[in-house]
Amino acid sequence: MKYDEAVEVLETMEELFSGKFKITKRKLDVFVPELERMAFIPVMEKLFDYAVVHPFPPTLADIAVYEPKKNDHLEKMRQWDEEAAKVPEETKRLFEEKFNELLRKVSK
């Protein structure tokens, strides 16, 4: 979320909870950096859903919606699967034989 979107979230909170939530310099300093780490539209949706049910302003935790972090491990596994598919069957068979032979030697 951009700075102006974060401010819009706070302004919406001020309008929805008039008299109960006032934007201050301190609130800007606390809320904006955290809101900037979130997704704007899902936060606004969550804020509206919250306002329908609750008469008091939400905390950051009440409206927080973070975008999922990219999982590099899944991408690496996909890449390894592709690379493994390119290895000839004969190479795989020889590797398995050598590996089993090594296991037998070590387990004695």
N, C-alpha and C positions, 0 to 999 in steps of 0.2 A: 504494500500500500504506500502511496505517496504521502508527503506531508499534508498537502491540502485535503486529501481524502481522510486522513486521520483527524484533522480539524473538523471536517464535515461530520464525522462520527460523533465527536464531542458536542458540536452544535446541535445535532439531532437529539442527543441525550438531554441537552439543556432545554430544548423545545418540548420533548416528550415528558420530561419530569420537571416542568417549570416550578420554580420555587424550591425544589429539592436538590437540584444540581446546577451549580454555577461554575462556568469556566474561569479558572484563575491561572496565573503564570505557573504556579507550582503544579497544578493538574496538567498543564501542557507539557511541562518538563518530565512528568512521570508517565503520562498516558501516551504521548505521541511516539517516543522511541519504540515502545512496545507495540503499539498499533501498526507502526511501519513494518513490523515483522510479520504481519497478518495479511490475509486476503480481504479486500474491501467489501465486495458484494456479500460474501458469506457472513462477515461481521455485521453488516447492516441488517441482513435477514434475521440473524440471531438476536440483534438488538430489538427489532420490531416484535419478534416472537416473545421476547422477555417482557417488553412493555405491555403487551396484551394481558399478561398474567400477574405482573408484579407492580405495586404502586410506588416502589422506591427505586432509585437508580441502581443499575448493575455495577458490579465490580468488573475489573478487567477479565477475571476468570469466568465470569458469567457470559461474556460475549466473545471470548477468545476463539478464533478459528485460524489455526496455523496450516499452511500448505504442507502437504507431506514431503518429507525429505527424500531426495533421490537415493535409491538403494543401489550403490555401486556394486555390491556383491552379486546381485541378481544379473547385472550386466556382465560381470566377469564370468559367472557360471555359464551364461548363454554363449559367450565367446569361446570358453573352453569346450563346450559341447560341439560348437561348429568346428573347432580345430581337431577335436577327437574324431569327428565324422570323416575328416580328410585323411586320417592315418590308415594305411593299408591294413587289411585283416592279418596278413602274414606278419607284419611288425607287431601287431597286438598279441598274436599267438606266441611269437618268440619272447616278447616281454613277459607274458604270463608264465611261460616255462622257466625262464631265468629267475623270475620272482619266486616261484614255487620251490625251485632248487635252493635258493638263498634261504627261504624259510626252513627248509629241511635241515640245512647245515647249522643254522642258528639254534634250532630247537633241540639239537642233539646234546 
